[in-house]
Amino acid sequence: MTSTVSAPATTGTATPESTASEATAPGAALTVRPGRWIEGWNAEDPAQWRDQGAAIARRNLRWSIFAEFLGFVVWQLWSIVVVSLPAAGFTFDTAQTFWLISMPSLVGATLRFPYTFMVPRFGGRNWTMISAALLLIPAIGLAVCVANPQTPFGVMLLVAALAGFGGGNFASSMANITFFYPQRKKGWALGLNAAGGNLGAAVAQFAVPIVITIGAGATLQLPLAGLIWVPLIILAIVGAWRRMDNLTNARADLTASLAALKAPELWLMALLYIGTFGSFIGFSGVFPKLIADQFPSFSAFPVAGATLSLAFLGALVGSLARPFGGRLADRFGGSVITIAAFVVMGAGALAVVLTLPLDNFWLFLAFFLVLFIASGAGNGATYRMIPTLFALRAGAADGHSTAGDVSAQRTAAAALGIVSAFGAYGGFVIPQVLGLSKTSTGGYESGLLWFVAAYAVLLAVTVGVALHGRRRGVRI
């Protein structure tokens, strides 16, 4: 069944491959084909956006956020569970513990490469359903593994790797949403989409310690850490099926994808995104372990027969800061906000190092929250730079407010996913560096100092990008 969403209706039967020019024509009609495929989408057309486009985009954004939120929940489950493994009878050493924390990030980052191209291949709605369904595997697998303290480490590591399915969701979700929004609104839309996902880390770190301890007495209910998310994952699958759409102009474009890989802008942004998002996801994953090691008496607080950990505050404030970083980047340019983010991140990490000898938990927490806020804002700002740079590369006079042609938009969408993949490797690197610091020096100070030095280098690179844009008379 085919329905026309706006007049005048198109004539003939359009194929997905033939709609690229149609999608860019002013006043193009929106035609809905079977399978909720929308033809004629053009977010840059003010009339179409005002009359129908904005409402459709918001509906897809809401369900995209929910599905991505659950992806982040599953992605971060092992970073929370490992803190409780000793009390449940597991006997893993420090190195093994950090591998369980970092393995989901390693796999999730790698999966982001193929996930980037799943939306063009299957459609945004269809792939959201598939990727959400895949989350059932690691959620149930975790419940099975942690139910038995005799589970071999190799099996635990394999199931932790499957949690990487949740990390891959981000790339496909962001690549999908970028097609739904006009260039002038991408920073806010992508920031909201990412923040909704990032909040999954905070919610998981808040809810899981409570759920596994409430009413448990002397026995932890570790399997519930995975099982409680199964009904919500099913809801996300059904919601995507009923409420999301596929866009025919968001099609596979191998040429555009190869162009993104060949562009120096992609590799530049990959480097910067490792610094911002990599820091957010890396420190989010390791924060519960850091608190447990440095301040064991503050690792958990008894609340009404359950246990609460304050580790969730880091992921929470970082997630909430992300859309505001995107909005500030919409107004002032992504490079300016990213510069400020790296300055504050470096200062926050250095402050943690300088105050650790004071053995003051509240100073430790406060400075880490500053680091999380800056990394969250930097996430939104850095991501906003990607469509700007690719629009400029395609010849747009002002890449900050003009998206360029369909080819440029597809290249930018591919770049968003690829850059997100590189950034996610920070979630593997940070726990590994801190784990090495702990095993070789007995503390985390040397590892944190390495990050301070890295932020200084990334700051210099971002300043160079901003100066390049200023010489061209444009905001980047």
N, C-alpha and C positions, 0 to 999 in steps of 0.2 A: 504493500500500500504506500502511495506517495501523497504527501500533503504539502501545500504551499503555505509558508508561514507569512509571507508578505507579498503584496502585489507590486508590479505585474508579475505573473507566473512565467517561469522560463518555459520555452517550447523545446520539444525533443527530449531525448533521454541522454542526460549528461553522464559521462563516466568520471570516476575520481581523477583520472589523469588529465581530463580536459577542462577541469574547473579552475586551474591556476589563474588564467586571465579573467575568468568570470568573478573570482573572489576578490579581485582588485578593482573591479569596475564600480564607479560611484553609483549608489542606488541599487546595487545588485539585489535580486530577490533571494530569500532564504527558502529553499525547498528541502523537505525532510523525506528521505528515502527509507526503505525498510532497514531495520537494524539501527534506527536513530542516527543515520548519516545525514548531516546537514550540508547542503550545497549552497554556494554563493556567499560564504562567510567573508566579511571584510570589516574587521574591527576598526580600521582607519576611516571608514565612511561615517561621518557624524550622524546622518539621518538614520542609517541602519542601527548604529550603536544606541541612539536615543530611543528608537521605537521598539526594538526587540533585543538587540545584541547585548546590552548591559544586563538585562534580566537573565538571559541564557548563560552568559559568562559567570554571573554570580552563583547560579544554581550549580554549574559544573565545579566552580571553585569550592563551594561548601563540601561537596562529597569528595572532591580530591583531597581537601584538607583532612577529612575524617579518615580516609583510607591511608594517607601518608602518616597521620598521627599514629595509627596502629602499627605501621611499618617501623616507626622509630621506637615504639614500645617494645616490640619483639627484638629489634636490633640491640637494645640496651639491657635486656633481661639478665644476661649473664654477668654484666658488670655489677649488678645488684646482688644476684644470687651467690656469687663467689665469696662475699663477705660472710655469709651464713653457712658456708659449706663445712668449716671446722666444727661448728656446733652441731651439725647434722651427722658427724662421724666421718667426714672425708679428710684425708691426710695428704694434701698437695703442698709442695714447697712453693717458695716465692715465685720462682721462674714459671712454674706450671700455672700458678694463679694468674700471672700477668698474660700468659698465652690465652687463657680462657677469656680474659677481658678484651684482648686485642684481636683475636681471631675473627669475631663477627665483623669488625671494621675492615679487616683485610679482604674478606670475601665480599662484603657489601660494596666496598670501593670498586673491586674488580667487576662485580655484576652491573655497576652503573654504566659501563661501556655498552654492553648489549642492550640494557634496559633503555638507553637513550633512543634506540632505533625501533623499539617495540611499538611506540605510539604511531609512527608513520606506517608500520607494517600491519598492525591490527586495529588501530583506532584507539583514541583516548579512553572511551567508555569501556570498550572490550578488554583493553589491557589492564585497566584498573580492576576489573572483576577477576582476571586471571592472577594478577600480582597479589591481590588481597587473599585469594584462595590459597596461594602458596605459603602464606603466613601460618596456616594451620599446621604445617609440617613441623617447623621449629618450636611452636608453642606447645604442641602435644609431646614432641620429642623431649623437650626440657623436662616436662612433668614426669615422663617415664624414667629419665636418667637420674634425677635427683631423688627419686623415691628409694633408691638403693645405694647405700654408701660403698658397696662393693663394685659399683660401675667402674670399669677401667678408665684411666685418664684418656686413652686414645678415643674411646667412644664418646666421652664427654666433649673432647675437642672437636670431633666430627659434628656432633649436634650443635655445638656452639657455632661452628662454621655455617651451618644451615640458617642460623639467625641472620646471616648476611642477606637473606632474601628481603628482610625489612629495610636494609640500607640501600638496596637497589631501587626501591620504590621512588626514592627522591628524584632520581634522574628522569624517569619517565613522567612523573607527575609535573615537574617543572617544565619539561619540554612540551607537555600537553597544554598547560595553562598559558604559556607564552603566546600560543596561537589565538587564544580567546580574547586577549586584551590589547588595546592600542598602545603605541609606544609611550605616550605621555603618562600612562597608568601602570606600566609594567613594574616599576619599582615597588609600588604599594601592593599590587596583586601578587607578584612573586614573593614579596616579603611576607604577606599574610599566609600564602601557601606554605612557605618554608617554616614560618613560625608555628603554624598549626602542627606541622610534622615534628619540629623540634620540641614542642611541648610534650610530645609522647615520652621523651626521655625524662622530663620532670615528673610527669604523672606516674610513670612506672616507678621511679625512685621514691615517690611519696607513697604510692598505694601498696607496692609489693611487700615492704617490711611490715606494714600493718596487717595485710591479709595473711601472711605466713605465720604470724605470731598471735593473732587475736584468738583467744580461747584455746590456745594450743597447750598451755601449761609448760611442761618441760620438753615437749616434742614440737619441733618446727613442722609446719605443713608446707614444705617447699614445693611439692607438685602444683599447689594452687598458684604459684608465681606464673606458670604458663597457662593453666586451665581457665583462669578467670577472664582471659581475653578472647576465648573461643567464641562466645555468643556475639561479642562486638565485631569480630572479624566476619562472621556470617552476616550481620547487619550491614556491614560495609559492602559486601558482595551484592546483596539484594538492593541496597540503595544505589549503587553504581548502575546496576541493570535497569532500574526503573527511572532514574533521574538524570543520568549523565548522557552526553552526546558524543558522536564521532564527527570530525570535520574532514570533508573530502580534500580540502586544500592542505591539510597537514599530512601530506603523502611522503612516501620514501623518496629521497632525492640523493642518490649516491654521489652525484657530482658536488652537491652542496656539502655533504658530509666530508668528502675528501678535501674540499676547499677549506673547511673549518680546520681540519688537521694540518693543512699546509700553512695556515695563517699564523704568523708570529704572535698575533694578538691572543690566540688561544693559549699558547704556552706561557705567555706573560700572565694571563689571568689565572691559569692553573697554579702557577707559583704563588700568586697573591691569595688565592682561595685556600690553598693548603694552610697559609698563615691564619686566616680568619675562621673558616668553617672547620678546618682541621683542628684548630685549637679548641673550638667549642665542643666538637664531638669527642675529641681525645680527652680533654679534661673532664667532660661529663662522665665518660666511662670510668675514669680512674679516681674521681673525686670520693666516692664512698670508701675505696681502699685507702686513699691518702688520709682521710679522717680517722679510719680505724687504726692505722699504723701510728700516726702522729699524736692523736688525742683519743685513745680508746674509751675513755670515760665519757666522751661526747659523741661517740659513734651512734648510740641509740638512746632514746628517751622513752621510758614507760608512759603510756597514755591509755587509760581506761582498759587495762588488760592486754594492750597491744604494744608494739614497738614502733617508734617514729624516728627516722633518720633525717637530719637536716641537709643531707647531700643533695636533695632534690632542688634546693634553692638555687644552686648554680645553674642547672639546666633551665630552671624556670625564668630567672631574670635574663639569661641569654636569649631564650626564645622570645620573650616579650619585647626585647630590644630590637630584634631583627626587622620587623616591619617598619619601625620608626627609623632605623638606619636606611631602609629603602626609600621611605618618604623624604627624609632629609636629602638623600642622593637625587631624588626626582627634582628637588628644588635647587640644590647647590652643586650637584655633580658628584658622582660616585668617588672620584679620586680624592676629593677634599675630605669627605667623611672617612674614607679608608685610612688616610694619613693620620687623622685624629685617633682612629681606632688603634693603629699600631703604636702610637705614642703612649696611649693609656694602657694597652696590653703589656708593653715593656715595663712601664712604671709599676703596674700591678704585680707582675711576676717578680720584679726586683724587690718590691716591698715585702712580698711573702718570704723571700730568701733572708732579708735583713731582720725580719721579726720572728722567724722560727726559733732562734735561741731564747726568746723571751717566754716560750712555752705558753703563749696566750691564745686560746682557741678563738676568741671573738675577733682578735686582730687578723688571725689566719683566715677566718671565714669572711671578714669584711673585704680584705684585699683580694681574695679569690673571687668574690662577687663582682668587684670592680673589673677584674679580668674577664669574667663571663659576660658582663654587660657590654664591654668594649668589643669582645669577639662577636657577640650577637649583632650589634649595630654594624660592625665591619662586614659580617656576612651579607646583610642586605645591601650595603653600599657597594661592595665588591661585585656582587651578582648583577647589580644595576649597570655596572660598567660594560658588561659583555655585549648586550644588544646595541649599546651606544658605539662601541668600537667597531662592531661588524657593520653597522649602518654607515659609519664613516668610511669604512673600507670599501663599501659598495658604491660610494660616491655621493652619499647624502650630504647636503650642505651643513645640516645640523643634526648629527646623529643622536643628540640628547632627546629631541622631540619628534624626529622623523624616523620611521622604521625602515624605509627603503622598499624595494620591490619584493615580490613573493620569494624569489630566490635568496635574497638577503635575509629575509625572515626565517627561512628554513635553515640557512647556514647558522644563523644566530641560535636557533632552537637546538640544533645539533651541538653547537659549542656549549650551550648551557648544561647539557647532560654530560658532555665529556669533561668539562671543567669541574662539575660537581663530583665526578668520579675521582679525579686527582685530589681534590680537596679532602675527600673522605679517607684517603690514606693517612691523613693526620691522626685519625682515630686509631690507627695501628702504630704509628711511629711514636706518639706521645706515651702510651703505656709502656712500650718497649724501652724507650729512653729512660723513663723514670724507674722501670724495673731494673735496668742495668745500673742506674745510679744507686739504687737501694742495695743491690747485691754486691756491688764493688766498693762502695764507700760507706754503706750503712745508713745513708740518708738520701734525701731528695734534692738537696741544695744544688749540687753540681748539674743535675738534669735541668732544673729550672733556669740556671744561668745560661745553659745552652740555648734555651728558648728566648731569653732576653737578647742574646746576640742575634738570633735569627730574626726577631722582630725589628731590630735595628737595620739589618740588611733589607728586609722587605719594605721598611719605611723609606729607605733611600730609593728603591725601585719605584715606589708609588709616587714619590715626589717627581721623579723623572717623567712619569706618565703625565702628571698634572702640568708640568712645564711644557711638555710637547703639545698638549692641547691648547695651552695658553698661547703658544707661538702661532698655532693655526687659528686662533680666535674662536675656539669652541670649548665647551665644557665636556669633560670626560668623567 
